[in-house]
Amino acid sequence: MSHIDELLRTMTLTEKLGQLNLVTADRAITGPATDADIDAAIRAGKVGGVFNLWGREAISATQRLAREESRLRIPLLFGLDVLHGHRTIFPVPLAEAGAFDPDLWMRTARVAALEAAEDGVNLTFAPMLDVSRDPRWGRIVEGPGEDPLTASIFARAKIHGFQGDDLRSPAAIAATAKHFCGGGAATAGRDYASADISPRQLREIYLPPFRAAVLAGCAAIMPAFNCIDGAPMTAHVELLRHYLREELGFDGVVLSDYTAIGELIEHGVAGDRTEAAALALNAGVDMDMVSGVFLEHLPEALARGLVREDIIDAAVRRVLALKERLGLFDDPVRLVVSCAARTEAAQELARDCARRSIVLLTNRRILPIDKNLRRLAVIGPLADARMEMQGPWSAAGRPETCVTILEGLKAALPDCEVVHAEGVGLDRDDDCGVAGACELARRADLTVLCMGEAAYMSGEAACRATPDLPGAQQQLAQAVIATGTPNALLLVSGRPLMIGDLAESAGAIVATWFPGAMAGHAIADVLTGAFNPCARLPITWPRVTGQIPIFYAQRASGRPTDEANPFTSKYLDVAVTPLFPFGHGLSYGQASLENLRLDRERYFTGEDIGVSVDVICSEECARRETVFFFLHDRVASVARPIMELKRWRQIDLAPGERMTVSLTLGIEDLVFPGVELRPIVEPGAFDLFVGFSAAPETLLRASFSLLARPDAA
Ligand code: GLC
């Protein structure tokens, strides 16, 4: 009999339900605070895991309660939202996604895992894999953007980074893929709101990243708060039990989101907490985060025949199995020795990751900054902001270690006179500082405007119906630009911001996102040209909020946009095109694509499709370039998106270098959910689009025909 079987045999019902109880220690506040006495609950065997706690001393003391004072001495899980770093804060996930570099994604997760493990954490509630096309949604910052392929590759990289090859390694932490699924499609971009997602959209957009996570061996999954088509994810039998458990074979732990089980009552599907407990357990949820519903009401659900004990046992078994995979029964605190050198290396990685995440959106010959610049004015509420650089979800981050933009620029330009004015507040409407700021700008040779959001305006419970520059920042920017001094506008944010006429009037625009601890140095590296910016947008950047949702993988209209024809798909007041398309991003110098070619024009189903394209770098400077490969299935039994990302390749080019990029597309790239939503491939004509972004006018195009195999039935 296994160790787990033996434990189960000896456990009382309360002790079993205790393993399904995940409580917060409230060191970080990530939901309505509770005043539960968790120590007493742990001693009574009523807790399976504690989260929002970190620090070796605190965790060791809490683990000791379980190991020495509870009857069965079952070790606890210790969870935390380690999304983009633990002590060393990396750029927010939406920023990092723009690096389009899976190895980097893995490396930052690996460092975060090590730092979190040093602090006693053994479970992270990350990666967040919500595909979203709605910048009103504050949590868009936490995920990898709008594209399912990018999100799937991001999932694999992050899970490998967090979990390594063996969860028993003290430097590994269990990963939780969240929020399963569709939270990014919440109505009107509002947190916790319901989402109406067609079964097709589920299969094409929202499920693929979680399929990738399960295939990557993710230890846990967290359902979304949201209700999808009338079924709250926390009790979604079709998606949790049939899709996740049965179709994908996921045998890890499903842990609810914060008080989500109790909220089934508010959703209107449970009449009381007993029914809520039964619905969640029967749907496949194993752990109850904070609501206490499992512990307090499953006994009654059992008595009322709403649940069976073998279902409870199965959930307990999965929780105990995770603890066993982590090696907690043998080594409950998993000693990881801290190391100062690691911190230095982590900060260098944070700087490099931030450099690779910063997107140069426009540049009217302003950047890079001339090395002989004499007087620089750094203006705006984010110029000398320290904590804001971390962005949201930086639980154990140390704001005091963040490098501000002002500090970074001063360090990078030691011979330049750098002056600074906040100008306006981050979220106040007072513009009393505008005049003074303009005076500084007038006397400078260049102005760097540091605008954007505060960290609290991004992340959970941070949706914005008007995602523009908060407060009086737009006025400040317009006034400073009107002084005529050359200027560069930096946008520090967790989402694409609506910037109105600044898109045309600013001399250069840089999306820094929330760049993490090494913000100032990374931004200075990019602005001075010490690093050639290479990040690309992982999300379409709208012109105005009214265009949302806007994304590249649209399905065609029967009346495609034709500005000259009123009876086509368009607006009267705004262009249908985005301000900046998916994949957009500039570098210093130029690059071009030529000579896209396929190895054949016709292929039988299942044959590899060989693709090559030449990338040419101009003489000015070396660069890292990202080449995107999109497919369009012209005619199919189900209308296909006008383009779908199937691959990207990143290459480093020397000045003047010409490089051929070659890859192979396979049958898996041609598969789509057919009318019955089963994966199929249909013969026919396909277009391959290759470019530096999803901007249609910049893409090279090649076509091929797919033929049914002659031996196919
Ligand atoms: C929050 C978030 C979730 C997080 C959890 C624990 O409500 O929705 O992403 O992991 O609570 O902090």
Boltz pocket constraint, residues with backbone or C-beta under 6 A from the ligand:
constraints:
  - pocket:
      binder: B
      contacts: [[A, 30], [A, 31], [A, 81], [A, 125], [A, 178], [A, 257], [A, 258], [A, 460]]
      max_distance: 6.0
